[in-house]
Each structure stands twice: as C-alpha cells, then as structure tokens.
C-alpha cells in the first residue's frame, strides 16, 4: 500500500506543479476573466477550469479506476464512496487570484475507504508546497512542519473568512463570532483561502481556523496536513470532521479547539448560502 501511495502522490505532485505554471502564466499575462457562480463574489475563471481539467485528465489517465470530486466539475450533490477519490480545488482563493493577491493555491487530497491518505496544498505565487501522507508527517518544501503549542485563546492567532455567501443569517453569525473572539484572542486574520488558512495552522504561523460554508475540496487536503503536523481537525460543534458537512475547525491543540467550540456561534449551511 505504501508503494501505491507514493506512486499516487508523485503523480499528483507532478500535475500540481504543472497546474501552478498555468496559474502563474495567467497572472503574468493578466488573463483572469471570470464568471459568477452562486453570487456576485463567487467566481470562476478560465484558469480554474483549465487547472482542474489538467489534474483530472492526468490522474484519470494514470489511474483509470479512481474517482474525482472537483470544485468546477462536480454536481450540486456530491457523494464519497470507498473507492480511491481525488478531491480537488484547482484554484483555492479565486477572488485573491483575480485581484493578484498572492494567497492562492491548488488543493488536492486522495481519500481511500473514506480515509484521507494524501494532501497537497501548493501556492505557486510564493512557491510554498505543503504535503502530507497519512502517518508520515507534514512538510513545507520538503522540510517537516508542526503546529504551534498554543492552548489558550488569549495567546492565539485565529483565522476566519467571510466566505462567498451574502446570506443574511450567515452574515450575522460570522460577524457575531468576530465580535465574540476579537476581545479575547491575540489576533484575527483572513487569508482568503480555506486551504491556505489550514496550511498556516499546520506550519505554526496561525493557531486555529474555522469556517462554515466550505466544501470538501476546500478542506480535505488541509485536514490531513493539520493532523499530520500534530494538530486537530473537527466539526465546529466538537464532533468528528465530516468532509461533506461544509463545516470545519482546525487548531493546534485539543485545548484550543475546545475553547473555540465553546465560544463560537454555530451555523449549518444550506446549499444556496455557501
């Protein structure tokens, strides 16, 4: 099995690097025209489509029996089986990409028997390549990384996102949580990319991150990256993480995750407000 995982990983990494070249070229040439998806700030570019096509076509050719869940190609209702399944976000941080803001990455996870085996988060703008294989640790550019040891909210830098929804109910929850956290944490940051937020927790640059309304392709790779770096990835209400629930919370320590669970207001997304 280990040899198979290495083979799968090497192929995914090869295509991720190729996808990164497409992203960099589009940025350099300013070819970043976009379309609207579910809202005026939920965007898709030709680069999103091109990178996802490259990844899926390449991996399909190499591994014909594998399945795929991709942001731009999946149906509105996705399912996860026991089959080897690649979960792909070709450009996580599309709004950032459109504006030239460098928190942009390709996010790839491989799930087998509903267990995540591989995670890759690659930011071609700043050449940060985060990788993880189950049981073998997390790495940034081949150097092992680990989460911080932070246990208290008062010392924690917390990541959050407004998201791409303008649903009024969700907006109230997001802002209420900011108001709850701001007085009691060390600081709050928004990177504009779920995968990058999780990678920052994995490398110890941020202490925790949570979001409602994200999808499997946003956080599947970040989940294994954080856990292999020694951190915690759970549902924001405290239960096990579900890749299909559209809700996630990760933290450097169990203690910090429990403090966050206790303080934040919960929100359960519907399809039209994610």
N, C-alpha and C positions, 0 to 999 in steps of 0.2 A: 504493500500500500504506500509506503514512504516513497518508493521509486516513482510510483504513479503520481503522487502529489508533487514531487519535484518536476516531473515532466509537465504536468498541468501548469505549475507555477511558471516555469521557464517560457512556455508558450504565451501565457497571459502577459508576462512582463515584456516579451518581445512586441506584442501588439499594443500594449500600453505606451511604450516608447514611441512607436510609430504614430499612435494617436496624438501623443504630445507634440510631435512635429507638425501635425495638421493644425493643432491649436496655436502653436507659435507662429506658423506661417499666416494663418488667418488674422492674428493680432498684428503682425508686422505689415500686412497688406491692407489692414483695416477692412477686411471683407467679413463684416459681422452683422449683416442684415438679419432681422428677426421677425418672428410671427408671435402672436398672442395665443396662449392656450386657454386656461380656465379664467384668467383675469388679465387686466392691463399690465400687471407686473409679473405674470407667469409666462416666461418667454421660452422660445425655442429658436435656435439659429441653424443655419445650414451646417455649421461645424458640429453641433450636437448630433445631427443626423449622420454626417459623414464619419465621425469617430465611432458611433455605435455600429454603423454598417461595417466598418473595418474590423472592429472587435468581434462581432458576431460571425461575420463571414470567415474570418481567420480561424477562430476557435471551432466553428462548425466543421470546417474542412479537416482540422486536426483531430477532432473528437466528435464524430457524426452522431453518437448516441447521447450527447449531452443536450440539456435543455437551457433555455435562456429566459431571464426576466430583465428587460431593458426599459429605461425610462421612456424612450421615444417610440418603442415598438410594441410594448405590452398593451393588452386590452385593459379596460377600466377595472375589471375584477381579476386579480392575479391569484394563483394558487401555487403552493410549494409542495412538491412530491418528494419521495425518497431518491429519485433519480439525480445524478450529478447535474447541478443547475448553477449557471453563471448569473450573478446578479450585477447589473452594470448601470452605472451612471456615466455617460460619456463626457459630460461637462458639468460637474457639480459646482455651482456658482455661476450660472449663466448670466445673471444680472451683472455680476462682477466682470465677467468676460466682455460683455457688451460695452462696458464703460472703461475697460482697460485696467481694472482694479485687480491686483495680482493674486488674490485668494481664489484660485481656480484649479480644479483637479479632475482627474479621471479616477473613478472609484470602481473597483472590481472585487467581487467576492465569489468564491466557489463553495457551494453548500452540497454535501452528500449525506443522504439519510437524515436530512434536516439539521445537520451539524456543519457549522462553517469551518472549512479546512484551510482556506487561503484568503488573505486580504491584501489588496494593493491600493494605495492612495498616492497618486503621482501628480505633483504640481509642476508642470513644465516651465512655468514662468520663472520660478526661483530654484528649479532643479532639486526639489525635495521629493524623494522617493521613499515612501513608508511601505514596509512589507511585513507580513506575518504569516506563519504557518502554525497550525494547531500543535501545541506542545513544544514549540521551538523558539518562542520569544518574538519580540517585535523589534524592528530595525528602521533607522533612518539613514539612507545612503550606505547601507551595509554595516552601520555602527549600532550596536544594541542600545535600546532606549528603555526607560521605565517611567512610570507615573511619579508624581510628587508624593510626599508622605503626609500631605495636609489632611487634618482630621476635623478642623473647625471652620465653620462658615466665616468667622471673623478674620481668618487668615487666607481665605480662598478667593481666587480669581475665577469668576463664573462666566461661561459662555451661554448666550441665548440668541434667538433670532425672532424677528417679526414674522418671517415666513412670507409666502406669496399669496396668502388669502387676505381679503379685506372683509371677511365675515365679522359682523359687529360683535357677536357674542365672543368669538375667539379673541378679537382685538382687546376686549375688556379684560379677559383672563391674562393675556400677555402683559398688558400694562399694569394690571394689579400685581402680578408676580414681580415685575421690575420694582414697583413701589415697595413691596414686601422685602425684597432682597437688598436693594440699594443701601438702606441704613445699617445692615448687619454684615455685609460681606466686604472683603478687601477691595474688590472692583468687579465691574461687569463689562464684558466685551461682546461684540457681534462681528464675526468674520465673514458672514455672507455665504457660507458653505457648510453644510452639516458635516461632510466628511472631513474638511479641514479643521473644524471645531473639535472633532473627536481625535484627530491626529495630534492636535495641540495638547489634549489631555494625555494622550499616550506618551508624548515626549516630555511631559512635566512642565510645559510652558503655561498651561491652564490647569485648573484643579477639578473642574466639573463642567458639564454642559447638559442641557435638556432641551427638548423641543416637542411640540405637538404638531401634527400635520405633515410629518415627513414620511417617506416611503422606504421600502426595503432597499432600493438602490441607493438611497441617501446614507443609510447607516449600517448595512450589512458588513462592509469592509471595516468600518470604524469600530464595530462591535468586537471583532476578533483582535484588532490592533490594540484596543484598550485593555482587553482581558489578558492578552499575551504580554503586555507591558506591566501587568500586576494590578490593574485597576478593576473596576466594577461596571458592568453594563446591565441595566434592569429596566423594567417598566417604571414610569414616573410615580406610580402609586406604590411601588415597592415590590411588586411581583416579578416573575421571570420576564425577560425581554422576549417579545414576540415580533418577528420580522415583518409580520403582516398587520400589525396593530396601528401603525402610523404614529407611534409614541415611543420615545426613548429618553433615557437618562444615563449618563456615564459619569463616573467620579473616580478620583484617585484612591479613595479608601471607602470601606464599608461605613465607617463613622460619618464621613462627609455625605455619602449618599443618603443615609438615614435622616440627617439634618435637613437636607433638601426636600426629601419626601414629606417631611413633617411641616414644612413651611409653604410649599408652593400650592397654588390652587390648581386643581385638575381640570383637564379639558379632553373630551373624547371626540375626535374629528369625525365629520361626515364626509362623504366623497366630494361634495361640492364646496367644501370650505378648507381644503388642504393646501 
